[in-house]
Amino acid sequence: TTAAAGYSVRKIRAAYSGNAMKVRRASDSDEADVAFDDSGKVSSASGISVTSGDYSGTMTLGAFLSGTTGHVTILYDQVGTLNATNSTAAKQPYLRTAGSTTIGDTVELMFDTGTNQYLSTAFDHSNSDDSRTQLVVTQVNSSVHATDHYGLIGARYYQAYGTEIYYRNGYYTWSIGEASSNSYQELVSSNGARAGQKDIVIASYEPSLSSNEQKIRVNQTLTQTNCTKDVNDYGYGPLQIGRRWAYQSDGATDRTYYGNVYEVIVWASALSATNAAAAETNTMAYFSIASL
């Protein structure tokens, strides 16, 4: 109930009655809103409503994308009105199934460094008075360059401004900055990311605690450290899914996430350990990875 935004290839709120996403097909740039199928997922059986172009065939996503690829222009926020958008064709993530670039029974969002794909929204998720928890369901591509920083979710201008989660050296890292001193602190998960397997990432910031704790959970393993850093977005950069800013004080280059993203949820206040574990367990069960 405290979630501030939610984007997913499944229906995450029973009360949500809107569409899952808007998709542009590559063959003629016709666009269509995509509904959830009868099981509450995005699939080839999902109904569509054409919003641009002259497509008039069978109104299912599978028929709409037959012989071509689908690129996400909008991920609709299932919590509020903070839709994630990208109007630049070359940067729009595409729908895929394992080993294919065409739609199938299970849909993933692919963020690929080769074409710099990402989605963004003007959601201000970081200022000095906020507690935030970010839940990400993701799968790492085995060909990712392990020595660089591949952004998964974040809103930042420089490293010191704001927070982000990124993949580096086989682990998920969460950084939090302090704009006043142009410095930052990183928290590296103790449970590494697995190439080709789905991971759950939960990161929290709890400024109400005297220690200003950071927490990160990956696959039900908790890492925690105390810090004195404040969250401060410095007025730059929307929340971005699948991208890391180029101008980093740590020297990292501009990197988009290389892998599949299934779901991103941001809470307005940090989750307790109990609630984080519950969210993690429920999500893992849905994606059939509870045994990993």
C-alpha positions in Angstrom: 0.0 0.0 0.0 3.0 2.3 0.3 4.3 1.7 -3.1 5.0 4.8 -5.1 5.3 3.3 -8.6 5.1 -0.2 -10.2 6.0 -1.5 -13.6 5.7 -5.2 -14.5 4.9 -7.7 -17.2 2.4 -9.1 -14.8 -0.6 -7.5 -13.0 0.7 -6.6 -9.6 -2.4 -4.9 -8.2 -5.8 -6.6 -8.3 -7.5 -3.2 -8.4 -5.5 -2.0 -11.4 -7.7 -1.9 -14.5 -5.4 -0.3 -17.1 -3.0 -1.7 -19.7 0.4 -3.1 -19.1 2.4 -1.2 -21.7 2.4 0.5 -25.1 4.3 -1.3 -27.9 5.6 0.0 -31.2 6.2 -2.7 -33.9 9.3 -2.3 -35.9 7.9 -3.1 -39.3 5.7 0.1 -39.7 5.9 1.8 -36.3 2.2 1.2 -35.6 1.5 1.4 -31.8 -0.9 -0.4 -29.6 -1.8 -0.5 -25.9 -1.3 -4.0 -24.5 -3.7 -5.5 -21.9 -3.0 -8.4 -19.5 -4.2 -11.8 -20.6 -6.7 -13.9 -18.7 -3.9 -15.1 -16.3 -2.8 -11.6 -15.5 0.4 -11.6 -17.7 1.6 -10.0 -20.9 1.6 -12.8 -23.5 0.8 -13.4 -27.2 -2.8 -13.8 -26.1 -2.9 -10.3 -24.6 -5.5 -8.1 -26.2 -4.4 -4.9 -27.9 -5.9 -1.5 -28.7 -4.3 0.2 -31.7 -3.4 3.8 -30.9 -1.5 4.8 -34.0 -1.2 3.4 -37.5 -3.7 1.5 -39.6 -3.4 -2.1 -38.3 -6.7 -3.8 -38.5 -5.9 -7.5 -38.0 -6.6 -9.9 -35.1 -6.5 -7.9 -31.9 -3.9 -9.9 -30.0 -0.3 -9.0 -29.3 1.0 -12.2 -31.0 -0.8 -11.3 -34.2 0.2 -7.7 -34.1 3.9 -8.6 -33.8 3.9 -11.5 -36.2 7.1 -11.4 -38.3 8.5 -8.3 -36.6 9.7 -7.1 -33.2 7.9 -5.1 -30.5 9.5 -2.1 -28.7 8.2 -0.7 -25.5 7.4 3.0 -25.7 5.5 3.2 -22.3 5.4 1.1 -19.2 2.2 2.0 -17.4 2.4 2.7 -13.7 0.1 0.2 -12.0 0.2 2.2 -8.8 -0.3 5.8 -9.9 0.3 8.0 -12.9 4.1 7.9 -13.2 4.3 6.1 -16.5 7.8 5.1 -17.7 8.3 6.4 -21.2 10.9 6.5 -24.0 10.1 8.3 -27.3 13.5 7.6 -29.0 13.1 4.5 -31.2 16.7 3.4 -30.9 16.6 3.5 -27.1 13.3 1.6 -26.6 13.6 -1.8 -24.9 12.2 -4.7 -26.8 10.0 -7.7 -25.9 11.6 -11.0 -26.2 11.4 -14.7 -25.1 14.4 -16.9 -24.3 16.4 -17.2 -27.5 14.1 -15.2 -29.6 13.2 -11.6 -30.5 9.6 -12.4 -31.2 6.7 -12.4 -28.7 5.9 -15.7 -26.9 3.9 -16.9 -24.0 6.2 -15.2 -21.5 7.4 -11.6 -22.1 10.5 -10.0 -20.7 11.9 -6.5 -21.2 15.3 -6.5 -22.8 17.7 -3.7 -22.0 20.8 -3.9 -24.3 24.0 -2.0 -24.1 24.3 -2.2 -27.9 21.4 0.1 -28.6 21.4 2.1 -25.3 17.8 1.2 -24.4 16.1 2.5 -21.3 12.8 3.8 -19.9 12.5 6.9 -17.7 9.9 8.8 -15.8 10.0 12.1 -13.9 9.5 10.3 -10.6 11.6 12.1 -8.0 12.7 9.1 -5.9 15.5 10.7 -4.0 15.7 13.6 -1.7 17.1 14.2 1.8 13.7 13.5 3.6 12.7 10.3 1.9 13.0 6.6 2.7 12.9 4.5 -0.4 12.9 0.8 -1.2 13.4 -0.5 -4.7 12.5 -4.0 -5.8 13.8 -5.2 -9.1 13.3 -8.6 -10.7 16.1 -9.1 -13.2 18.2 -11.6 -15.2 21.8 -11.0 -16.1 23.1 -11.6 -19.5 26.3 -13.7 -19.4 28.1 -11.6 -22.0 28.0 -8.4 -19.8 31.4 -6.8 -19.2 32.1 -7.6 -15.6 34.5 -4.7 -14.9 32.2 -1.8 -15.7 29.1 -0.4 -14.1 25.9 -1.5 -15.8 22.9 0.5 -14.5 19.8 -1.3 -13.4 17.7 1.4 -11.8 18.5 4.9 -10.6 18.1 8.7 -10.8 21.3 10.6 -10.7 23.5 13.3 -12.3 26.8 12.6 -10.6 27.6 9.7 -8.4 27.1 11.9 -5.4 23.6 12.9 -6.3 20.9 10.4 -5.6 20.9 6.6 -5.5 21.1 3.7 -7.9 21.4 0.0 -8.3 23.9 -1.4 -10.8 25.7 -4.6 -11.8 29.4 -4.8 -11.5 32.0 -7.6 -11.2 29.3 -10.3 -10.8 27.5 -8.5 -8.0 24.7 -6.0 -7.6 25.8 -2.7 -6.0 23.7 0.0 -4.4 25.3 3.5 -4.0 24.0 6.4 -2.1 25.5 9.9 -2.4 26.0 13.1 -0.4 25.9 16.1 -2.6 27.3 18.5 -0.1 30.7 16.8 -0.1 30.5 15.3 -3.6 31.1 11.8 -2.2 29.3 8.5 -2.2 29.2 5.2 -0.5 28.7 1.8 -2.1 27.0 -1.3 -0.7 27.8 -4.5 -2.5 25.6 -7.5 -2.1 27.1 -10.6 -0.4 25.0 -12.8 -2.7 26.3 -12.4 -6.2 24.2 -12.1 -9.4 23.9 -15.2 -11.5 24.3 -15.0 -15.3 21.2 -16.4 -17.1 19.2 -16.7 -13.9 16.5 -14.5 -12.3 17.4 -12.4 -9.3 15.4 -10.4 -6.8 17.1 -7.1 -5.8 15.8 -5.0 -2.9 17.6 -1.9 -1.7 16.5 0.4 1.1 17.5 3.7 2.7 16.3 4.5 6.2 17.2 8.0 7.2 14.9 7.9 10.3 17.5 5.7 11.9 20.4 7.4 13.6 22.9 5.4 11.6 21.2 6.1 8.2 21.3 2.5 7.3 21.6 1.1 3.8 20.3 -2.4 3.1 20.4 -4.6 0.0 18.9 -8.0 -0.4 19.6 -10.4 -3.3 17.9 -13.7 -3.3 16.9 -13.5 0.4 20.4 -12.6 1.6 20.7 -9.3 3.5 23.7 -7.0 3.5 23.7 -3.9 5.7 26.0 -1.1 6.6 25.8 2.1 8.5 26.5 5.4 6.7 26.1 9.1 7.1 25.2 9.9 3.5 22.0 11.7 2.6 19.9 11.1 -0.5 20.0 14.2 -2.7 19.0 14.2 -6.3 20.3 17.7 -7.0 17.4 18.3 -9.4 18.9 16.2 -12.2 17.7 13.1 -13.9 14.4 11.2 -13.7 14.2 7.6 -12.4 15.7 5.5 -15.2 15.2 1.7 -15.7 18.1 0.0 -17.2 20.6 2.9 -17.5 23.5 4.4 -15.6 24.6 8.0 -16.2 27.9 8.6 -17.9 29.3 11.4 -15.7 30.4 9.4 -12.7 33.0 10.5 -10.1 34.2 6.9 -10.1 35.1 7.0 -13.8 32.5 4.6 -15.0 31.3 5.0 -18.5 27.7 5.4 -19.5 26.2 1.9 -19.4 22.8 0.5 -19.9 21.8 -2.8 -18.3 22.5 -5.8 -20.3 19.9 -8.4 -19.4 16.1 -8.9 -19.0 14.0 -6.9 -16.6 10.7 -8.3 -15.5 9.5 -5.9 -12.9 10.4 -2.7 -11.1 8.6 -1.5 -7.9 9.5 1.6 -5.9 8.1 2.1 -2.4 7.5 5.5 -0.8 9.1 4.4 2.4 11.7 1.8 3.2 10.3 -1.7 3.9 11.0 -3.5 7.2 13.0 -6.7 6.9 9.8 -8.7 7.4 7.9 -6.9 4.6 11.0 -7.0 2.3 11.2 -10.8 2.8 7.5 -11.1 2.1 7.7 -9.1 -1.1 10.7 -11.1 -2.2 9.1 -14.4 -1.5 5.9 -13.5 -3.3 7.7 -12.3 -6.4 10.0 -15.2 -6.6 7.1 -17.6 -6.3 5.3 -15.8 -9.1 8.3 -16.1 -11.4 8.9 -19.7 -10.3 12.3 -19.2 -8.9 11.6 -19.8 -5.2 14.1 -22.7 -5.2 17.0 -20.8 -6.6 
